[in-house]
């Protein structure tokens, strides 16, 4: 049996759901009077009757855009916080100008479990390169590492010279931070006496984990573990040694909902990640993250029994619905993953929902076009045309999906 953080990770799913819903009913009963957003969401709903996941569908989703608007109208937290500001530990702000509280609990962000799954143990020195400047990320990981009993180097991600110097001096074994910053440290350390040779594992978190260059970083002897984390919710899901999907964290109820609705979707269908956080300080109920994913059926081979989701597949506002299917940027990345010679790809949606996959390649021919067309259909279940353009022929703007239908309205 694989190593576990605690016994909760291996509970029978029914036992877990029963415990989550019991605890949620208790938190909502107390917090409803303290958080005005909860009173709005729960209007006409009997808290005692919330006894299954199906009962959640009657509760309206609170989407991030609505929370931002409420915070402007009713600072500091828009009526979503169950604890007065003076009783909190940190008052934070994400780059998207959304404000978040942090309480005093030992592992308030619920990150220790995910760090443990990444192989980080008591006494391991952790280089924390998530930002501490206003944003929750650095504090989120710092909190979990200290809960595990790990000394933390609070580096942030703004000073490569200092980071390499402190890493060479303290020799941490674990890196926590953005993937791009780790890549920078790897490249810079090749020409310096102070490097990062002591680091053999890395915890990479964020809301866009699907684009992490794991293979490139693994080539430097660093085992990469990813997690889906947000400043509002903490660590939502994390990767284990099984490397199969992201395992939902304990203390959360995660749903995949049809974008723009309150309707939960079955396993395998792509939709918006909606999370209920069982935290009395910040009791977010059916919080719509705006990120896309889908439930992966079954349980992890590592022995953890909680539900699993795919790495975030893009944003709701970046995705399109065509012929009843959600097409996300991650689909375009998946199409290109099997072709080593391709450069940029872009999926164009034209009038009447027709798809055209544009591909940069120095090679053009019927065989490549046929293979790409088959891959496009296998990934999206929609047929489309293929356009091969020479290297440099597509704009370097990072866009993977372009909806030209809007330009014709």
C-alpha positions as CSV (number, residue, x, y, z in Angstrom):
1,X,0.0,0.0,0.0
2,X,1.3,3.4,-0.9
3,X,2.2,5.9,1.8
4,X,-0.7,8.1,3.0
5,X,-1.0,11.5,4.6
6,X,-3.9,10.2,6.8
7,X,-6.7,7.7,6.8
8,X,-9.2,10.1,5.2
9,X,-7.6,9.5,1.8
10,X,-8.7,5.9,1.7
11,X,-12.2,6.2,2.9
12,X,-15.0,4.5,1.0
13,X,-16.6,7.1,-1.3
14,X,-20.0,6.8,0.3
15,X,-18.5,7.3,3.8
16,X,-16.6,10.4,2.5
17,X,-19.7,11.9,0.9
18,X,-21.8,11.3,4.1
19,X,-19.1,13.0,6.2
20,X,-18.7,15.9,3.9
21,X,-22.4,16.6,3.7
22,X,-22.8,16.3,7.4
23,X,-20.0,18.7,8.1
24,X,-21.2,21.1,5.3
25,X,-24.7,21.2,6.9
26,X,-23.1,22.2,10.2
27,X,-20.9,24.9,8.7
28,X,-23.8,26.4,6.6
29,X,-26.1,26.4,9.7
30,X,-23.6,28.6,11.6
31,X,-22.2,30.6,8.7
32,X,-25.5,31.5,7.0
33,X,-26.0,34.3,9.5
34,X,-22.5,35.6,9.0
35,X,-22.1,35.5,5.2
36,X,-24.7,37.4,3.2
37,X,-23.8,35.5,0.0
38,X,-24.8,32.3,1.7
39,X,-28.2,33.7,2.6
40,X,-28.7,34.7,-1.0
41,X,-27.7,31.3,-2.3
42,X,-29.7,29.3,0.3
43,X,-32.9,31.3,0.0
44,X,-35.8,28.9,0.1
45,X,-33.4,25.9,0.6
46,X,-33.6,23.6,3.7
47,X,-30.0,23.1,4.8
48,X,-31.0,19.9,6.7
49,X,-32.3,18.5,3.4
50,X,-28.8,18.6,1.7
51,X,-28.1,15.0,2.0
52,X,-26.7,14.0,-1.4
53,X,-24.7,15.6,-4.3
54,X,-27.8,15.6,-6.4
55,X,-29.3,18.1,-3.9
56,X,-26.6,20.6,-4.8
57,X,-28.2,21.3,-8.2
58,X,-30.9,23.5,-6.6
59,X,-28.3,25.9,-5.2
60,X,-27.2,28.6,-7.6
61,X,-23.5,28.7,-8.6
62,X,-21.6,31.7,-7.3
63,X,-19.2,32.6,-10.1
64,X,-16.0,34.5,-9.7
65,X,-17.2,37.5,-11.7
66,X,-20.2,37.9,-9.3
67,X,-17.9,37.6,-6.3
68,X,-15.6,40.4,-7.7
69,X,-18.6,42.6,-8.2
70,X,-19.9,42.0,-4.7
71,X,-16.4,42.8,-3.2
72,X,-16.5,46.1,-4.9
73,X,-20.0,46.8,-3.5
74,X,-19.4,45.4,-0.1
75,X,-15.7,45.4,0.8
76,X,-13.6,43.6,1.8
77,X,-15.0,40.2,0.9
78,X,-18.4,40.9,-0.6
79,X,-20.3,39.0,2.2
80,X,-18.6,35.7,1.5
81,X,-16.4,35.6,4.7
82,X,-17.6,34.1,7.9
83,X,-15.0,35.7,10.1
84,X,-14.5,39.4,10.7
85,X,-11.3,40.9,9.1
86,X,-9.7,41.7,12.5
87,X,-9.8,38.0,13.5
88,X,-8.0,36.7,10.3
89,X,-4.3,36.0,9.8
90,X,-3.7,37.5,6.3
91,X,-5.7,39.8,4.0
92,X,-4.6,39.0,0.5
93,X,-5.2,40.0,-3.1
94,X,-4.7,37.9,-6.3
95,X,-3.5,39.5,-9.6
96,X,-7.0,39.3,-10.9
97,X,-8.0,41.9,-8.3
98,X,-10.0,39.5,-6.2
99,X,-9.5,39.7,-2.4
100,X,-9.0,36.6,-0.2
101,X,-8.9,36.0,3.5
102,X,-6.6,33.5,5.4
103,X,-7.4,32.2,8.8
104,X,-5.2,30.9,11.7
105,X,-5.7,27.1,11.3
106,X,-2.6,25.0,11.1
107,X,-3.1,24.0,7.5
108,X,-5.8,26.6,6.5
109,X,-5.2,26.2,2.8
110,X,-5.3,22.4,2.9
111,X,-2.0,22.1,1.1
112,X,0.0,19.7,3.3
113,X,-1.8,16.6,1.9
114,X,-0.8,17.6,-1.7
115,X,2.8,18.3,-0.7
116,X,2.9,14.9,1.0
117,X,1.7,13.2,-2.2
118,X,4.6,14.9,-4.0
119,X,7.0,13.1,-1.8
120,X,7.8,16.0,0.7
121,X,8.3,14.7,4.2
122,X,9.1,16.1,7.7
123,X,12.5,17.8,7.8
124,X,12.8,18.3,4.1
125,X,14.0,21.8,3.2
126,X,11.5,23.4,0.9
127,X,12.4,26.2,-1.6
128,X,9.1,28.1,-1.9
129,X,9.1,30.2,-5.1
130,X,5.5,31.0,-5.2
131,X,5.0,34.7,-4.6
132,X,4.4,36.1,-1.2
133,X,3.7,39.6,-2.5
134,X,0.0,40.2,-1.8
135,X,-1.0,37.0,-3.4
136,X,-2.1,33.8,-1.5
137,X,0.1,31.3,-3.3
138,X,3.3,31.7,-1.3
139,X,1.4,31.6,2.0
140,X,-0.7,28.7,0.8
141,X,2.4,26.5,0.4
142,X,4.3,27.9,3.3
143,X,1.4,27.0,5.6
144,X,1.2,23.4,4.3
145,X,5.0,22.8,4.5
146,X,5.2,24.0,8.0
147,X,2.3,21.7,8.9
148,X,4.4,18.8,7.6
149,X,7.3,20.0,9.7
150,X,9.4,21.3,6.8
151,X,11.7,24.4,7.1
152,X,10.8,26.8,4.3
153,X,13.0,29.2,2.3
154,X,10.5,32.0,1.4
155,X,12.1,32.9,-2.0
156,X,9.3,34.2,-4.2
157,X,9.9,34.4,-7.9
158,X,11.5,37.8,-8.6
159,X,15.2,37.4,-7.9
160,X,17.0,34.6,-9.7
161,X,20.5,35.5,-8.4
162,X,19.4,35.4,-4.8
163,X,17.4,32.2,-5.3
164,X,20.4,30.4,-6.7
165,X,22.6,31.7,-4.0
166,X,20.3,30.6,-1.2
167,X,19.6,27.3,-2.9
168,X,23.3,26.5,-3.1
169,X,23.8,27.4,0.5
170,X,20.8,25.6,2.2
171,X,20.5,22.8,-0.4
172,X,16.8,22.3,-0.4
173,X,15.4,19.0,-1.7
174,X,12.0,20.3,-2.9
175,X,10.9,23.1,-5.1
176,X,7.5,24.7,-4.9
177,X,6.5,27.3,-7.4
178,X,5.7,28.2,-11.0
179,X,7.0,25.8,-13.7
180,X,8.4,28.7,-15.8
181,X,10.5,29.9,-12.8
182,X,11.9,26.4,-12.2
183,X,12.9,26.3,-15.9
184,X,14.7,29.6,-15.5
185,X,16.6,28.3,-12.4
186,X,17.6,25.1,-14.3
187,X,19.0,27.1,-17.2
188,X,20.7,29.7,-15.1
189,X,22.3,27.2,-12.8
190,X,24.2,25.5,-15.7
191,X,26.7,28.4,-15.8
192,X,27.0,29.2,-12.1
193,X,28.8,27.7,-9.2
194,X,25.6,27.9,-7.1
195,X,23.0,25.6,-8.7
196,X,19.9,23.6,-7.8
197,X,21.4,20.1,-7.9
198,X,20.0,19.3,-4.5
199,X,16.4,19.6,-5.7
200,X,15.0,16.2,-6.8
201,X,11.2,16.9,-6.6
202,X,9.0,19.8,-7.5
203,X,5.5,20.8,-6.7
204,X,4.0,22.9,-9.5
205,X,0.7,24.5,-8.9
206,X,-1.8,26.9,-10.5
207,X,-4.9,26.9,-12.7
208,X,-3.1,26.0,-16.0
209,X,-1.2,22.9,-15.2
210,X,-1.8,21.1,-18.5
211,X,1.0,23.0,-20.2
212,X,3.7,22.1,-17.7
213,X,6.8,20.7,-19.6
214,X,7.2,17.7,-17.2
215,X,9.5,15.8,-19.5
216,X,11.9,18.7,-20.0
217,X,12.2,19.2,-16.2
218,X,12.4,15.5,-15.5
219,X,15.4,15.3,-17.8
220,X,17.2,17.3,-15.1
221,X,16.5,14.7,-12.4
222,X,13.5,16.5,-11.0
223,X,10.3,14.6,-10.4
224,X,7.4,16.9,-11.2
225,X,4.1,16.8,-9.3
226,X,1.3,19.2,-10.3
227,X,-1.7,20.5,-8.5
228,X,-4.7,22.6,-9.3
229,X,-4.9,25.5,-6.7
230,X,-6.6,28.8,-6.6
231,X,-6.4,31.7,-4.2
232,X,-10.0,31.3,-3.2
233,X,-10.0,27.6,-2.5
234,X,-6.5,26.5,-1.7
235,X,-5.3,23.2,-3.2
236,X,-8.3,21.7,-5.0
237,X,-6.7,18.6,-6.6
238,X,-3.2,17.1,-6.7
239,X,-1.1,14.5,-8.5
240,X,0.2,11.4,-6.7
241,X,2.8,8.9,-7.7
242,X,0.2,7.1,-9.9
243,X,0.4,10.0,-12.4
244,X,-3.1,9.2,-13.7
245,X,-5.1,12.3,-13.0
246,X,-5.5,14.9,-10.3
247,X,-7.1,13.6,-7.0
248,X,-9.6,15.9,-5.4
249,X,-8.5,17.1,-2.0
250,X,-10.3,16.2,1.2
251,X,-12.6,18.8,2.7
252,X,-14.0,19.8,-0.7
253,X,-17.0,19.0,-2.8
254,X,-16.1,19.2,-6.4
255,X,-18.6,19.2,-9.3
256,X,-18.2,19.6,-13.1
257,X,-21.1,21.8,-14.2
258,X,-22.4,22.8,-17.7
259,X,-20.9,26.3,-18.3
260,X,-23.4,29.1,-17.5
261,X,-25.8,26.8,-15.6
262,X,-26.2,25.1,-12.3
263,X,-26.4,21.7,-14.0
264,X,-23.9,19.0,-12.9
265,X,-22.4,16.9,-15.7
266,X,-21.6,13.2,-15.7
267,X,-18.1,11.8,-15.7
268,X,-16.2,12.4,-19.0
269,X,-18.1,15.5,-20.0
270,X,-16.1,18.7,-20.0
271,X,-17.5,21.6,-18.0
272,X,-16.8,24.2,-15.4
273,X,-15.1,23.2,-12.1
274,X,-17.4,24.2,-9.3
275,X,-16.1,23.8,-5.7
276,X,-17.7,23.9,-2.3
277,X,-15.1,24.5,0.4
278,X,-15.8,23.3,4.0
279,X,-14.1,26.1,5.8
280,X,-15.9,28.2,8.4
281,X,-13.7,31.3,7.8
282,X,-14.5,31.3,4.1
283,X,-17.4,29.0,3.4
284,X,-17.6,29.2,-0.4
285,X,-20.7,27.3,-1.6
286,X,-20.8,26.1,-5.2
287,X,-18.1,28.5,-6.3
288,X,-17.6,28.6,-10.1
289,X,-13.9,28.8,-10.9
290,X,-14.3,29.5,-14.6
291,X,-11.8,26.6,-15.3
292,X,-12.7,23.7,-17.4
293,X,-12.1,20.0,-16.7
294,X,-13.9,16.7,-16.5
295,X,-14.3,13.9,-14.0
296,X,-12.1,10.8,-14.6
297,X,-14.0,7.7,-13.8
298,X,-12.6,5.1,-11.3
299,X,-10.1,5.4,-8.5
300,X,-6.4,6.0,-8.5
301,X,-4.1,3.0,-8.4
302,X,-2.1,4.7,-5.6
303,X,-5.0,3.7,-3.2
304,X,-6.5,7.2,-2.7
305,X,-10.2,6.9,-3.2
306,X,-11.4,10.4,-3.8
307,X,-12.8,11.4,-7.2
308,X,-10.3,12.5,-9.9
309,X,-10.4,15.2,-12.5
310,X,-8.2,16.1,-15.5
311,X,-5.8,18.9,-15.3
312,X,-7.5,22.2,-16.1
313,X,-8.3,22.4,-19.8
314,X,-8.7,26.1,-20.3
315,X,-11.2,28.7,-19.2
316,X,-14.9,28.9,-19.8
317,X,-14.4,32.2,-21.6
318,X,-11.8,30.6,-23.9
319,X,-13.9,27.5,-24.8
320,X,-16.6,27.1,-27.4
321,X,-19.7,24.9,-27.6
322,X,-20.1,23.3,-31.0
323,X,-22.7,20.7,-31.8
324,X,-23.4,20.2,-28.1
325,X,-19.7,19.7,-27.3
326,X,-17.3,21.9,-25.3
327,X,-14.1,22.5,-27.2
328,X,-11.3,23.8,-25.0
329,X,-7.7,24.9,-25.6
330,X,-6.4,21.7,-24.1
331,X,-8.0,19.8,-27.0
332,X,-5.7,21.7,-29.4
333,X,-2.7,20.8,-27.3
334,X,-3.8,17.2,-27.2
335,X,-4.1,17.1,-31.0
336,X,-0.5,18.4,-31.4
337,X,1.0,16.2,-28.7
338,X,1.6,13.3,-31.0
339,X,3.4,15.3,-33.7
340,X,7.0,16.2,-32.9
341,X,7.5,18.2,-36.1
342,X,4.6,20.6,-35.6
343,X,5.0,24.1,-34.2
344,X,2.0,26.3,-33.5
345,X,-1.6,25.1,-33.9
346,X,-4.8,27.0,-34.0
347,X,-8.4,25.8,-34.3
348,X,-10.6,28.2,-36.3
349,X,-14.4,28.1,-36.0
350,X,-16.2,29.6,-38.9
351,X,-19.7,30.1,-40.1
352,X,-22.2,27.3,-39.1
353,X,-19.7,25.8,-36.7
354,X,-17.3,24.5,-39.3
355,X,-13.8,23.7,-37.9
356,X,-10.5,24.3,-39.5
357,X,-7.2,23.2,-37.8
358,X,-4.3,25.4,-38.8
359,X,-0.9,23.9,-38.3
360,X,2.6,25.3,-38.8
361,X,4.8,22.6,-40.4
362,X,7.7,22.5,-42.8
363,X,6.2,19.4,-44.2
364,X,2.9,19.3,-46.2
365,X,1.3,16.3,-47.8
366,X,-1.8,14.2,-48.0
367,X,-0.6,11.7,-45.5
368,X,-0.1,14.4,-42.8
369,X,-3.4,16.1,-43.6
370,X,-5.3,12.8,-43.3
371,X,-3.6,11.9,-40.1
372,X,-4.3,15.3,-38.6
373,X,-7.9,15.1,-39.7
374,X,-8.3,11.7,-38.0
375,X,-6.7,13.1,-34.8
376,X,-8.9,16.2,-34.8
377,X,-12.0,13.9,-35.0
378,X,-10.7,11.5,-32.4
379,X,-10.2,14.3,-29.9
380,X,-13.2,16.5,-30.6
381,X,-15.6,14.1,-32.2
382,X,-16.2,16.8,-34.9
383,X,-14.9,16.6,-38.4
384,X,-12.9,19.5,-39.7
385,X,-10.6,20.8,-42.5
386,X,-6.8,20.9,-42.2
387,X,-4.7,23.9,-43.3
388,X,-0.9,23.6,-43.3
389,X,1.1,26.9,-43.1
390,X,4.9,27.3,-43.2
391,X,6.8,27.9,-39.9
392,X,6.0,31.4,-38.6
393,X,2.7,31.5,-40.5
394,X,0.5,31.7,-37.4
395,X,0.4,34.7,-35.0
396,X,2.6,34.2,-31.9
397,X,-0.2,35.5,-29.6
398,X,-0.8,32.2,-27.6
399,X,-4.3,31.8,-28.9
400,X,-5.3,28.2,-29.6
401,X,-9.0,28.7,-30.5
402,X,-10.3,31.5,-32.7
403,X,-14.1,32.0,-33.1
404,X,-14.6,33.9,-36.4
405,X,-18.3,33.6,-36.1
406,X,-18.4,36.6,-33.9
407,X,-16.8,38.7,-36.6
408,X,-19.7,37.9,-38.9
409,X,-22.6,38.9,-36.6
